[in-house]
Amino acid sequence: MKPIGRFLQYVGLFLLPLSMLLELSNALGRSFGVSQMVIMLAFGFCAFQLGRYLEGHALRGGKS
C-alpha cells in the first residue's frame, strides 16, 4: 500500500504544474481553459489526499 500511496502523491503533485504548462502552451485547445485547470487541480488534490491516507495507513500497519 505504501508504494501505491506514494505514487498517488506524486501524481497529485505533478498534475497542477502539468495543467499550467498545458494552458500556457495552448495545448488544451481553448483560449482560456480555466475549467480544465480547475478539474485537474481537484483531481490532483484528491489523488494526493488519497495517496497520503494510503501511505499513512500502510505505515501504521493497518491498525486504527
C-alpha positions as CSV (number, residue, x, y, z in Angstrom):
1,M,0.0,0.0,0.0
2,K,2.9,2.4,0.7
3,P,4.2,2.4,-2.9
4,I,0.6,3.0,-4.2
5,G,0.1,5.8,-1.8
6,R,3.5,7.4,-2.7
7,F,2.7,7.1,-6.4
8,L,-0.7,8.8,-5.9
9,Q,1.0,11.7,-4.1
10,Y,3.5,12.1,-6.9
11,V,0.6,12.1,-9.4
12,G,-1.2,14.8,-7.4
13,L,1.9,17.0,-7.1
14,F,2.7,16.6,-10.8
15,L,-0.8,17.3,-12.1
16,L,-1.1,21.0,-11.3
17,P,2.2,22.1,-12.9
18,L,1.2,20.0,-15.9
19,S,-2.1,21.7,-16.2
20,M,-0.4,25.1,-16.1
21,L,2.1,24.1,-18.7
22,L,-0.7,22.8,-21.0
23,E,-2.6,26.1,-20.5
24,L,0.4,28.2,-21.3
25,S,1.3,26.2,-24.4
26,N,-2.3,26.3,-25.6
27,A,-2.4,22.5,-25.8
28,L,-5.9,22.4,-24.3
29,G,-7.3,23.9,-27.4
30,R,-9.2,26.8,-25.8
31,S,-8.3,30.4,-25.5
32,F,-8.5,30.3,-21.7
33,G,-9.3,26.9,-20.2
34,V,-9.8,27.6,-16.6
35,S,-12.4,24.9,-16.3
36,Q,-9.9,22.2,-17.3
37,M,-7.3,23.6,-14.9
38,V,-9.8,23.5,-12.0
39,I,-10.8,20.0,-12.8
40,M,-7.1,18.9,-12.9
41,L,-6.5,20.8,-9.7
42,A,-9.4,19.0,-8.0
43,F,-8.3,15.6,-9.3
44,G,-4.7,16.3,-8.2
45,F,-5.8,17.3,-4.7
46,C,-7.9,14.2,-4.4
47,A,-5.1,11.9,-5.7
48,F,-2.7,13.5,-3.2
49,Q,-5.0,13.1,-0.2
50,L,-5.9,9.5,-1.1
51,G,-2.2,8.7,-1.5
52,R,-1.4,10.4,1.8
53,Y,-4.2,8.4,3.5
54,L,-3.0,5.1,2.0
55,E,0.7,5.8,2.9
56,G,-0.3,6.7,6.5
57,H,-2.4,3.6,6.7
58,A,0.4,1.4,5.5
59,L,2.9,3.0,7.9
60,R,0.6,2.3,10.9
61,G,0.3,-1.3,9.9
62,G,-3.4,-1.1,9.1
63,K,-4.4,-0.5,12.8
64,S,-6.9,2.2,13.5
